[in-house]
């Protein structure tokens, strides 16, 4: 995952004194931009000027007299991190200042890695998809989440792997491309959200990673479309859809680049909403499991379960043959026979059962 690089250029002469560009009109409501909302008014004004410049492909941007260097840096970092529609930018910037007043910025330079035409192509594709999302914020998010995973495959060798353009226009991206694409889609659908960066770990070790924080019906949750787009299974697992900090923290850690709102809600996970959350209480757990296995036996569809206690998922997966035998004895009218495969996440306590070897 690329990080923004800061180049400090000391000048002994005045910087270009161009007139500040007009404040931009983002393709979504500014209230959906969590990073932007966290900026001070002065930083927001700088952000607006820089955003307008990026829309036009401007490279040199004069800053208002007296601009604090720290404010310029904060606004630039927000621009590069929080605006997936500006996919022509390449993630670098320069800030210029007078040699005798290094605490005051006079100009910024933006760098581009792609033509501006990509920005319009991305926005056209994202708006068309977002327009199809209906229902409440949970339903809109779920539709866009699944649509993104259906449209994109994980590919570090993609031409634009860290861009929403790569995910939505080319169908190939890495985690940052997935996260930026989900942010753009959800904002266009009226859902406040932002990209989160940090690291995640699993059987392959620890690596830099990106996922999303979203406001769903007034509650903040965390979602990771990259780790839910499992090519080997052929469908979206939803193991990382609308988790709390506690749940996501089992194998993800944010880097602190965004002051995250509290994400304590655990009733908006896919499993909780779809009655596939297995509680610890035995009778209630048996009811959820039996309903899931009956659906599996009768429909042939894959079944997903999340266990409140992650260790219960491992025990369930390792003893599934005996569990099927007991289920068939209780429900001979909907018994299951045949081959099946099972996958599970030890960290998230999730299980997937599919028919076939």
SEKOL-124548 format. One record per residue (C-alpha): residue in three letters; residue number from 1; x, y, z. Coordinates in Angstrom, 1 decimal. Layout:
N
<res:Ala; n:NUM; X:X; Y:Y; Z:Z>
...
END
This chain:
357
<res:Unk; n:1; X:0.0; Y:0.0; Z:0.0>
<res:Unk; n:2; X:1.5; Y:3.3; Z:-1.0>
<res:Unk; n:3; X:1.9; Y:6.2; Z:1.5>
<res:Unk; n:4; X:1.9; Y:9.9; Z:0.6>
<res:Unk; n:5; X:5.4; Y:11.2; Z:0.4>
<res:Unk; n:6; X:6.2; Y:14.7; Z:1.5>
<res:Unk; n:7; X:8.9; Y:16.7; Z:-0.2>
<res:Unk; n:8; X:10.0; Y:19.9; Z:1.5>
<res:Unk; n:9; X:11.3; Y:22.5; Z:-0.9>
<res:Unk; n:10; X:13.1; Y:25.5; Z:0.6>
<res:Unk; n:11; X:12.9; Y:28.6; Z:-1.6>
<res:Unk; n:12; X:14.7; Y:31.9; Z:-1.4>
<res:Unk; n:13; X:12.2; Y:33.7; Z:-3.6>
<res:Unk; n:14; X:8.5; Y:34.3; Z:-3.5>
<res:Unk; n:15; X:6.2; Y:31.5; Z:-4.7>
<res:Unk; n:16; X:3.8; Y:31.6; Z:-7.6>
<res:Unk; n:17; X:1.0; Y:34.0; Z:-6.6>
<res:Unk; n:18; X:-2.0; Y:32.6; Z:-8.3>
<res:Unk; n:19; X:-5.5; Y:33.3; Z:-7.2>
<res:Unk; n:20; X:-7.0; Y:30.5; Z:-5.1>
<res:Unk; n:21; X:-9.4; Y:28.3; Z:-7.0>
<res:Unk; n:22; X:-13.1; Y:28.2; Z:-6.1>
<res:Unk; n:23; X:-14.4; Y:25.8; Z:-3.5>
<res:Unk; n:24; X:-15.3; Y:22.5; Z:-5.2>
<res:Unk; n:25; X:-18.6; Y:20.6; Z:-5.4>
<res:Unk; n:26; X:-17.9; Y:17.0; Z:-4.4>
<res:Unk; n:27; X:-20.1; Y:14.4; Z:-6.2>
<res:Unk; n:28; X:-21.5; Y:13.4; Z:-2.8>
<res:Unk; n:29; X:-22.6; Y:15.3; Z:0.3>
<res:Unk; n:30; X:-19.7; Y:16.8; Z:2.3>
<res:Unk; n:31; X:-21.3; Y:15.4; Z:5.4>
<res:Unk; n:32; X:-20.4; Y:11.9; Z:4.2>
<res:Unk; n:33; X:-16.6; Y:12.7; Z:4.4>
<res:Unk; n:34; X:-15.5; Y:11.7; Z:7.9>
<res:Unk; n:35; X:-11.9; Y:12.9; Z:7.5>
<res:Unk; n:36; X:-13.1; Y:16.2; Z:6.1>
<res:Unk; n:37; X:-15.5; Y:16.8; Z:9.0>
<res:Unk; n:38; X:-12.6; Y:16.3; Z:11.4>
<res:Unk; n:39; X:-10.6; Y:19.2; Z:9.8>
<res:Unk; n:40; X:-10.5; Y:22.7; Z:11.3>
<res:Unk; n:41; X:-12.3; Y:25.4; Z:9.3>
<res:Unk; n:42; X:-8.9; Y:26.7; Z:8.1>
<res:Unk; n:43; X:-7.9; Y:23.2; Z:7.0>
<res:Unk; n:44; X:-11.3; Y:22.7; Z:5.3>
<res:Unk; n:45; X:-10.8; Y:25.9; Z:3.3>
<res:Unk; n:46; X:-7.4; Y:24.7; Z:2.1>
<res:Unk; n:47; X:-8.8; Y:21.3; Z:1.3>
<res:Unk; n:48; X:-11.5; Y:23.0; Z:-0.8>
<res:Unk; n:49; X:-8.9; Y:25.0; Z:-2.8>
<res:Unk; n:50; X:-6.8; Y:21.9; Z:-3.3>
<res:Unk; n:51; X:-9.7; Y:19.7; Z:-4.3>
<res:Unk; n:52; X:-10.8; Y:22.2; Z:-7.0>
<res:Unk; n:53; X:-7.2; Y:22.2; Z:-8.3>
<res:Unk; n:54; X:-7.1; Y:18.5; Z:-8.5>
<res:Unk; n:55; X:-10.4; Y:18.4; Z:-10.4>
<res:Unk; n:56; X:-8.8; Y:20.6; Z:-13.1>
<res:Unk; n:57; X:-5.5; Y:18.9; Z:-13.2>
<res:Unk; n:58; X:-3.6; Y:21.9; Z:-11.8>
<res:Unk; n:59; X:-0.1; Y:21.2; Z:-10.5>
<res:Unk; n:60; X:0.9; Y:24.4; Z:-8.8>
<res:Unk; n:61; X:-1.5; Y:25.8; Z:-6.2>
<res:Unk; n:62; X:-0.9; Y:29.1; Z:-4.4>
<res:Unk; n:63; X:-2.0; Y:29.0; Z:-0.8>
<res:Unk; n:64; X:-3.6; Y:32.0; Z:1.1>
<res:Unk; n:65; X:-1.1; Y:34.3; Z:2.8>
<res:Unk; n:66; X:-0.3; Y:33.2; Z:6.3>
<res:Unk; n:67; X:-1.2; Y:29.5; Z:5.7>
<res:Unk; n:68; X:0.3; Y:27.4; Z:8.5>
<res:Unk; n:69; X:2.6; Y:24.7; Z:7.1>
<res:Unk; n:70; X:0.9; Y:22.1; Z:9.4>
<res:Unk; n:71; X:-2.5; Y:23.0; Z:8.1>
<res:Unk; n:72; X:-1.3; Y:22.7; Z:4.5>
<res:Unk; n:73; X:0.1; Y:19.2; Z:5.2>
<res:Unk; n:74; X:-3.0; Y:18.1; Z:7.0>
<res:Unk; n:75; X:-5.3; Y:19.3; Z:4.2>
<res:Unk; n:76; X:-3.1; Y:17.6; Z:1.5>
<res:Unk; n:77; X:-3.0; Y:14.3; Z:3.4>
<res:Unk; n:78; X:-6.8; Y:14.4; Z:3.7>
<res:Unk; n:79; X:-7.1; Y:15.1; Z:0.0>
<res:Unk; n:80; X:-5.0; Y:12.2; Z:-1.0>
<res:Unk; n:81; X:-6.6; Y:9.8; Z:1.5>
<res:Unk; n:82; X:-10.2; Y:10.8; Z:1.5>
<res:Unk; n:83; X:-11.2; Y:11.5; Z:-2.1>
<res:Unk; n:84; X:-11.2; Y:8.2; Z:-4.1>
<res:Unk; n:85; X:-12.8; Y:10.0; Z:-7.1>
<res:Unk; n:86; X:-9.5; Y:12.0; Z:-7.6>
<res:Unk; n:87; X:-7.9; Y:8.8; Z:-9.0>
<res:Unk; n:88; X:-5.5; Y:10.8; Z:-11.3>
<res:Unk; n:89; X:-3.5; Y:11.9; Z:-8.3>
<res:Unk; n:90; X:-0.5; Y:9.7; Z:-7.6>
<res:Unk; n:91; X:-0.2; Y:10.1; Z:-3.8>
<res:Unk; n:92; X:2.7; Y:12.6; Z:-3.6>
<res:Unk; n:93; X:2.8; Y:16.3; Z:-3.0>
<res:Unk; n:94; X:5.2; Y:19.1; Z:-2.3>
<res:Unk; n:95; X:4.8; Y:22.1; Z:0.1>
<res:Unk; n:96; X:6.8; Y:25.2; Z:-0.4>
<res:Unk; n:97; X:7.8; Y:27.9; Z:2.1>
<res:Unk; n:98; X:10.1; Y:30.8; Z:2.4>
<res:Unk; n:99; X:13.5; Y:30.0; Z:3.9>
<res:Unk; n:100; X:13.1; Y:32.5; Z:6.8>
<res:Unk; n:101; X:9.5; Y:31.4; Z:7.7>
<res:Unk; n:102; X:9.4; Y:27.6; Z:7.3>
<res:Unk; n:103; X:6.3; Y:27.4; Z:9.5>
<res:Unk; n:104; X:4.3; Y:29.2; Z:6.8>
<res:Unk; n:105; X:3.4; Y:27.5; Z:3.6>
<res:Unk; n:106; X:3.1; Y:29.6; Z:0.4>
<res:Unk; n:107; X:2.3; Y:26.9; Z:-2.3>
<res:Unk; n:108; X:1.7; Y:23.3; Z:-2.9>
<res:Unk; n:109; X:2.4; Y:21.0; Z:-5.9>
<res:Unk; n:110; X:0.2; Y:18.1; Z:-6.9>
<res:Unk; n:111; X:1.5; Y:15.2; Z:-8.9>
<res:Unk; n:112; X:-0.5; Y:13.1; Z:-11.3>
<res:Unk; n:113; X:-0.1; Y:9.5; Z:-12.4>
<res:Unk; n:114; X:-3.0; Y:9.2; Z:-14.8>
<res:Unk; n:115; X:-5.1; Y:11.4; Z:-17.1>
<res:Unk; n:116; X:-8.0; Y:13.3; Z:-15.8>
<res:Unk; n:117; X:-10.3; Y:11.3; Z:-18.1>
<res:Unk; n:118; X:-9.9; Y:8.4; Z:-15.6>
<res:Unk; n:119; X:-11.6; Y:10.5; Z:-12.9>
<res:Unk; n:120; X:-14.7; Y:11.0; Z:-15.1>
<res:Unk; n:121; X:-14.8; Y:7.3; Z:-16.1>
<res:Unk; n:122; X:-14.6; Y:6.2; Z:-12.5>
<res:Unk; n:123; X:-17.3; Y:8.6; Z:-11.4>
<res:Unk; n:124; X:-19.6; Y:7.5; Z:-14.2>
<res:Unk; n:125; X:-19.2; Y:3.8; Z:-13.3>
<res:Unk; n:126; X:-19.6; Y:4.5; Z:-9.5>
<res:Unk; n:127; X:-22.7; Y:6.7; Z:-10.0>
<res:Unk; n:128; X:-24.4; Y:4.0; Z:-12.2>
<res:Unk; n:129; X:-23.8; Y:1.4; Z:-9.5>
<res:Unk; n:130; X:-24.7; Y:3.5; Z:-6.6>
<res:Unk; n:131; X:-28.0; Y:4.5; Z:-8.2>
<res:Unk; n:132; X:-29.1; Y:0.9; Z:-8.0>
<res:Unk; n:133; X:-28.8; Y:0.7; Z:-4.2>
<res:Unk; n:134; X:-32.2; Y:0.8; Z:-2.5>
<res:Unk; n:135; X:-33.6; Y:0.6; Z:1.0>
<res:Unk; n:136; X:-32.2; Y:1.7; Z:4.3>
<res:Unk; n:137; X:-28.5; Y:2.4; Z:4.8>
<res:Unk; n:138; X:-27.8; Y:-1.3; Z:5.7>
<res:Unk; n:139; X:-29.5; Y:-2.6; Z:2.6>
<res:Unk; n:140; X:-27.7; Y:0.0; Z:0.4>
<res:Unk; n:141; X:-24.3; Y:-0.8; Z:1.9>
<res:Unk; n:142; X:-24.9; Y:-4.6; Z:1.5>
<res:Unk; n:143; X:-25.9; Y:-4.3; Z:-2.1>
<res:Unk; n:144; X:-22.8; Y:-2.1; Z:-2.9>
<res:Unk; n:145; X:-20.5; Y:-4.3; Z:-0.9>
<res:Unk; n:146; X:-21.6; Y:-7.5; Z:-2.8>
<res:Unk; n:147; X:-21.6; Y:-5.7; Z:-6.1>
<res:Unk; n:148; X:-18.0; Y:-4.4; Z:-5.6>
<res:Unk; n:149; X:-16.8; Y:-7.9; Z:-4.7>
<res:Unk; n:150; X:-18.6; Y:-9.3; Z:-7.8>
<res:Unk; n:151; X:-17.0; Y:-6.7; Z:-10.0>
<res:Unk; n:152; X:-13.4; Y:-6.9; Z:-8.7>
<res:Unk; n:153; X:-10.7; Y:-9.5; Z:-8.1>
<res:Unk; n:154; X:-7.6; Y:-9.0; Z:-5.9>
<res:Unk; n:155; X:-4.6; Y:-8.5; Z:-8.1>
<res:Unk; n:156; X:-1.4; Y:-6.8; Z:-7.0>
<res:Unk; n:157; X:-0.2; Y:-6.8; Z:-10.6>
<res:Unk; n:158; X:-3.2; Y:-4.7; Z:-11.7>
<res:Unk; n:159; X:-2.4; Y:-1.5; Z:-13.7>
<res:Unk; n:160; X:-4.0; Y:0.7; Z:-10.9>
<res:Unk; n:161; X:-4.1; Y:-1.6; Z:-7.8>
<res:Unk; n:162; X:-4.5; Y:1.1; Z:-5.2>
<res:Unk; n:163; X:-7.2; Y:3.1; Z:-7.0>
<res:Unk; n:164; X:-11.0; Y:2.9; Z:-7.0>
<res:Unk; n:165; X:-10.6; Y:3.2; Z:-10.8>
<res:Unk; n:166; X:-8.8; Y:-0.2; Z:-10.8>
<res:Unk; n:167; X:-11.5; Y:-1.8; Z:-8.7>
<res:Unk; n:168; X:-14.6; Y:-0.4; Z:-10.5>
<res:Unk; n:169; X:-13.4; Y:0.4; Z:-14.1>
<res:Unk; n:170; X:-10.8; Y:-2.4; Z:-14.6>
<res:Unk; n:171; X:-12.0; Y:-5.0; Z:-12.1>
<res:Unk; n:172; X:-8.6; Y:-5.5; Z:-10.5>
<res:Unk; n:173; X:-7.2; Y:-4.0; Z:-7.4>
<res:Unk; n:174; X:-5.6; Y:-4.5; Z:-4.0>
<res:Unk; n:175; X:-7.0; Y:-3.8; Z:-0.6>
<res:Unk; n:176; X:-6.6; Y:0.0; Z:-1.0>
<res:Unk; n:177; X:-8.5; Y:-0.1; Z:-4.3>
<res:Unk; n:178; X:-11.3; Y:-2.1; Z:-2.7>
<res:Unk; n:179; X:-11.5; Y:0.3; Z:0.2>
<res:Unk; n:180; X:-11.5; Y:3.4; Z:-1.9>
<res:Unk; n:181; X:-14.1; Y:2.0; Z:-4.2>
<res:Unk; n:182; X:-16.4; Y:1.1; Z:-1.3>
<res:Unk; n:183; X:-16.0; Y:4.6; Z:0.2>
<res:Unk; n:184; X:-16.9; Y:6.2; Z:-3.1>
<res:Unk; n:185; X:-19.9; Y:4.0; Z:-3.7>
<res:Unk; n:186; X:-21.3; Y:4.4; Z:-0.2>
<res:Unk; n:187; X:-20.9; Y:8.1; Z:-0.2>
<res:Unk; n:188; X:-22.7; Y:8.4; Z:-3.5>
<res:Unk; n:189; X:-25.5; Y:6.4; Z:-1.8>
<res:Unk; n:190; X:-25.6; Y:8.8; Z:1.1>
<res:Unk; n:191; X:-23.6; Y:6.7; Z:3.6>
<res:Unk; n:192; X:-20.9; Y:8.5; Z:5.6>
<res:Unk; n:193; X:-17.6; Y:6.6; Z:5.5>
<res:Unk; n:194; X:-13.9; Y:6.7; Z:5.2>
<res:Unk; n:195; X:-10.9; Y:4.5; Z:4.5>
<res:Unk; n:196; X:-9.0; Y:3.0; Z:7.4>
<res:Unk; n:197; X:-5.3; Y:2.0; Z:7.0>
<res:Unk; n:198; X:-3.3; Y:-0.2; Z:9.3>
<res:Unk; n:199; X:-2.2; Y:-3.8; Z:9.3>
<res:Unk; n:200; X:-3.9; Y:-7.2; Z:9.3>
<res:Unk; n:201; X:-2.7; Y:-10.7; Z:10.0>
<res:Unk; n:202; X:-3.6; Y:-14.3; Z:9.2>
<res:Unk; n:203; X:-2.0; Y:-17.5; Z:8.2>
<res:Unk; n:204; X:0.3; Y:-15.7; Z:5.8>
<res:Unk; n:205; X:1.6; Y:-13.3; Z:8.4>
<res:Unk; n:206; X:1.1; Y:-9.6; Z:8.9>
<res:Unk; n:207; X:0.8; Y:-7.0; Z:6.1>
<res:Unk; n:208; X:-0.2; Y:-3.4; Z:5.5>
<res:Unk; n:209; X:-3.9; Y:-3.3; Z:4.8>
<res:Unk; n:210; X:-6.9; Y:-1.0; Z:4.2>
<res:Unk; n:211; X:-10.6; Y:-1.3; Z:5.1>
<res:Unk; n:212; X:-13.5; Y:1.0; Z:5.9>
<res:Unk; n:213; X:-15.5; Y:2.7; Z:8.7>
<res:Unk; n:214; X:-19.1; Y:3.5; Z:7.9>
<res:Unk; n:215; X:-22.1; Y:5.1; Z:9.6>
<res:Unk; n:216; X:-25.0; Y:2.7; Z:9.2>
<res:Unk; n:217; X:-28.3; Y:4.0; Z:10.7>
<res:Unk; n:218; X:-26.4; Y:6.2; Z:13.2>
<res:Unk; n:219; X:-24.0; Y:3.4; Z:14.3>
<res:Unk; n:220; X:-20.4; Y:3.2; Z:13.3>
<res:Unk; n:221; X:-19.1; Y:-0.1; Z:12.0>
<res:Unk; n:222; X:-16.1; Y:-1.5; Z:10.2>
<res:Unk; n:223; X:-16.1; Y:-3.5; Z:7.0>
<res:Unk; n:224; X:-13.3; Y:-5.1; Z:4.9>
<res:Unk; n:225; X:-14.5; Y:-6.0; Z:1.4>
<res:Unk; n:226; X:-11.0; Y:-7.3; Z:0.4>
<res:Unk; n:227; X:-11.0; Y:-10.1; Z:3.0>
<res:Unk; n:228; X:-14.6; Y:-11.0; Z:2.2>
<res:Unk; n:229; X:-14.0; Y:-11.4; Z:-1.5>
<res:Unk; n:230; X:-12.8; Y:-15.0; Z:-1.4>
<res:Unk; n:231; X:-12.1; Y:-16.3; Z:-4.9>
<res:Unk; n:232; X:-11.7; Y:-19.9; Z:-3.7>
<res:Unk; n:233; X:-15.3; Y:-20.0; Z:-2.3>
<res:Unk; n:234; X:-16.9; Y:-18.2; Z:-5.2>
<res:Unk; n:235; X:-19.1; Y:-15.8; Z:-3.1>
<res:Unk; n:236; X:-18.8; Y:-13.1; Z:-0.5>
<res:Unk; n:237; X:-18.2; Y:-14.5; Z:3.0>
<res:Unk; n:238; X:-19.4; Y:-11.4; Z:5.0>
<res:Unk; n:239; X:-17.0; Y:-12.4; Z:7.8>
<res:Unk; n:240; X:-15.8; Y:-8.8; Z:7.9>
<res:Unk; n:241; X:-19.1; Y:-6.9; Z:7.2>
<res:Unk; n:242; X:-20.1; Y:-4.3; Z:9.7>
<res:Unk; n:243; X:-18.0; Y:-5.4; Z:12.7>
<res:Unk; n:244; X:-17.3; Y:-3.7; Z:15.9>
<res:Unk; n:245; X:-13.8; Y:-2.6; Z:16.9>
<res:Unk; n:246; X:-13.7; Y:-5.7; Z:19.2>
<res:Unk; n:247; X:-14.5; Y:-8.0; Z:16.4>
<res:Unk; n:248; X:-12.3; Y:-6.4; Z:13.7>
<res:Unk; n:249; X:-9.5; Y:-6.1; Z:16.3>
<res:Unk; n:250; X:-9.1; Y:-9.9; Z:16.3>
<res:Unk; n:251; X:-7.0; Y:-9.7; Z:13.1>
<res:Unk; n:252; X:-6.9; Y:-6.0; Z:12.1>
<res:Unk; n:253; X:-5.2; Y:-3.0; Z:13.8>
<res:Unk; n:254; X:-5.6; Y:0.6; Z:12.6>
<res:Unk; n:255; X:-2.6; Y:2.8; Z:12.3>
<res:Unk; n:256; X:-4.1; Y:5.9; Z:14.0>
<res:Unk; n:257; X:-4.1; Y:8.0; Z:10.8>
<res:Unk; n:258; X:-7.8; Y:8.5; Z:11.3>
<res:Unk; n:259; X:-9.3; Y:9.2; Z:14.7>
<res:Unk; n:260; X:-12.0; Y:6.5; Z:14.5>
<res:Unk; n:261; X:-15.4; Y:7.0; Z:16.0>
<res:Unk; n:262; X:-16.4; Y:4.4; Z:18.5>
<res:Unk; n:263; X:-17.5; Y:1.2; Z:16.8>
<res:Unk; n:264; X:-19.2; Y:-0.8; Z:19.5>
<res:Unk; n:265; X:-22.3; Y:-2.0; Z:17.7>
<res:Unk; n:266; X:-22.5; Y:-5.7; Z:16.9>
<res:Unk; n:267; X:-26.1; Y:-6.1; Z:15.8>
<res:Unk; n:268; X:-25.4; Y:-4.9; Z:12.2>
<res:Unk; n:269; X:-23.2; Y:-7.8; Z:11.1>
<res:Unk; n:270; X:-24.5; Y:-9.8; Z:8.2>
<res:Unk; n:271; X:-24.9; Y:-12.8; Z:10.4>
<res:Unk; n:272; X:-26.9; Y:-11.0; Z:13.0>
<res:Unk; n:273; X:-29.2; Y:-9.5; Z:10.4>
<res:Unk; n:274; X:-29.6; Y:-12.8; Z:8.6>
<res:Unk; n:275; X:-30.3; Y:-14.9; Z:11.8>
<res:Unk; n:276; X:-27.0; Y:-16.7; Z:11.3>
<res:Unk; n:277; X:-25.4; Y:-15.6; Z:14.6>
<res:Unk; n:278; X:-25.0; Y:-18.6; Z:16.9>
<res:Unk; n:279; X:-25.3; Y:-17.6; Z:20.6>
<res:Unk; n:280; X:-23.6; Y:-19.4; Z:23.5>
<res:Unk; n:281; X:-26.9; Y:-20.5; Z:25.1>
<res:Unk; n:282; X:-27.4; Y:-24.1; Z:24.0>
<res:Unk; n:283; X:-31.0; Y:-24.2; Z:23.1>
<res:Unk; n:284; X:-30.9; Y:-20.9; Z:21.2>
<res:Unk; n:285; X:-27.7; Y:-22.1; Z:19.4>
<res:Unk; n:286; X:-29.3; Y:-25.3; Z:18.4>
<res:Unk; n:287; X:-32.2; Y:-23.5; Z:16.8>
<res:Unk; n:288; X:-30.0; Y:-21.3; Z:14.7>
<res:Unk; n:289; X:-27.8; Y:-24.2; Z:13.6>
<res:Unk; n:290; X:-30.8; Y:-26.4; Z:12.8>
<res:Unk; n:291; X:-32.4; Y:-23.7; Z:10.7>
<res:Unk; n:292; X:-29.1; Y:-23.1; Z:8.8>
<res:Unk; n:293; X:-28.6; Y:-26.9; Z:8.2>
<res:Unk; n:294; X:-32.2; Y:-27.3; Z:7.0>
<res:Unk; n:295; X:-31.7; Y:-24.4; Z:4.5>
<res:Unk; n:296; X:-28.5; Y:-26.1; Z:3.3>
<res:Unk; n:297; X:-30.1; Y:-29.5; Z:2.9>
<res:Unk; n:298; X:-33.2; Y:-28.2; Z:1.1>
<res:Unk; n:299; X:-31.8; Y:-25.5; Z:-1.1>
<res:Unk; n:300; X:-28.2; Y:-26.5; Z:-1.7>
<res:Unk; n:301; X:-27.1; Y:-23.0; Z:-1.0>
<res:Unk; n:302; X:-23.9; Y:-22.4; Z:1.0>
<res:Unk; n:303; X:-24.5; Y:-21.6; Z:4.7>
<res:Unk; n:304; X:-22.6; Y:-19.1; Z:6.7>
<res:Unk; n:305; X:-22.6; Y:-19.0; Z:10.5>
<res:Unk; n:306; X:-20.9; Y:-16.7; Z:13.0>
<res:Unk; n:307; X:-20.4; Y:-17.9; Z:16.6>
<res:Unk; n:308; X:-20.5; Y:-15.5; Z:19.5>
<res:Unk; n:309; X:-17.6; Y:-17.5; Z:21.0>
<res:Unk; n:310; X:-14.9; Y:-17.9; Z:18.2>
<res:Unk; n:311; X:-13.6; Y:-21.1; Z:19.7>
<res:Unk; n:312; X:-17.1; Y:-22.7; Z:19.2>
<res:Unk; n:313; X:-16.6; Y:-22.2; Z:15.4>
<res:Unk; n:314; X:-13.6; Y:-24.5; Z:15.4>
<res:Unk; n:315; X:-15.3; Y:-27.1; Z:17.4>
<res:Unk; n:316; X:-18.3; Y:-27.0; Z:15.1>
<res:Unk; n:317; X:-16.3; Y:-27.3; Z:11.9>
<res:Unk; n:318; X:-14.1; Y:-30.1; Z:13.2>
<res:Unk; n:319; X:-17.2; Y:-32.1; Z:14.3>
<res:Unk; n:320; X:-19.5; Y:-31.3; Z:11.5>
<res:Unk; n:321; X:-20.0; Y:-34.9; Z:10.4>
<res:Unk; n:322; X:-21.4; Y:-35.8; Z:13.9>
<res:Unk; n:323; X:-23.4; Y:-32.7; Z:13.9>
<res:Unk; n:324; X:-25.0; Y:-33.6; Z:10.5>
<res:Unk; n:325; X:-25.8; Y:-37.1; Z:11.9>
<res:Unk; n:326; X:-27.6; Y:-35.6; Z:14.9>
<res:Unk; n:327; X:-29.4; Y:-33.1; Z:12.7>
<res:Unk; n:328; X:-30.6; Y:-35.8; Z:10.4>
<res:Unk; n:329; X:-32.0; Y:-37.8; Z:13.3>
<res:Unk; n:330; X:-33.9; Y:-34.8; Z:14.5>
<res:Unk; n:331; X:-35.1; Y:-33.7; Z:11.0>
<res:Unk; n:332; X:-35.6; Y:-36.8; Z:8.8>
<res:Unk; n:333; X:-38.0; Y:-34.8; Z:6.6>
<res:Unk; n:334; X:-35.1; Y:-32.5; Z:5.7>
<res:Unk; n:335; X:-32.1; Y:-34.8; Z:6.0>
<res:Unk; n:336; X:-28.8; Y:-34.1; Z:4.2>
<res:Unk; n:337; X:-26.7; Y:-36.6; Z:2.4>
<res:Unk; n:338; X:-23.8; Y:-36.1; Z:0.1>
<res:Unk; n:339; X:-20.4; Y:-34.4; Z:0.0>
<res:Unk; n:340; X:-19.7; Y:-31.1; Z:1.6>
<res:Unk; n:341; X:-16.8; Y:-28.8; Z:2.4>
<res:Unk; n:342; X:-16.3; Y:-26.5; Z:5.3>
<res:Unk; n:343; X:-14.1; Y:-23.4; Z:5.8>
<res:Unk; n:344; X:-13.8; Y:-21.3; Z:8.9>
<res:Unk; n:345; X:-12.1; Y:-18.3; Z:10.4>
<res:Unk; n:346; X:-10.6; Y:-18.9; Z:13.8>
<res:Unk; n:347; X:-10.2; Y:-15.2; Z:14.5>
<res:Unk; n:348; X:-13.8; Y:-14.2; Z:13.5>
<res:Unk; n:349; X:-15.5; Y:-17.4; Z:14.6>
<res:Unk; n:350; X:-17.2; Y:-17.8; Z:11.2>
<res:Unk; n:351; X:-18.0; Y:-21.0; Z:9.3>
<res:Unk; n:352; X:-19.0; Y:-21.6; Z:5.7>
<res:Unk; n:353; X:-20.5; Y:-25.0; Z:4.6>
<res:Unk; n:354; X:-20.8; Y:-25.8; Z:0.8>
<res:Unk; n:355; X:-22.0; Y:-28.8; Z:-1.0>
<res:Unk; n:356; X:-19.4; Y:-30.8; Z:-2.9>
<res:Unk; n:357; X:-15.9; Y:-32.0; Z:-2.1>
END
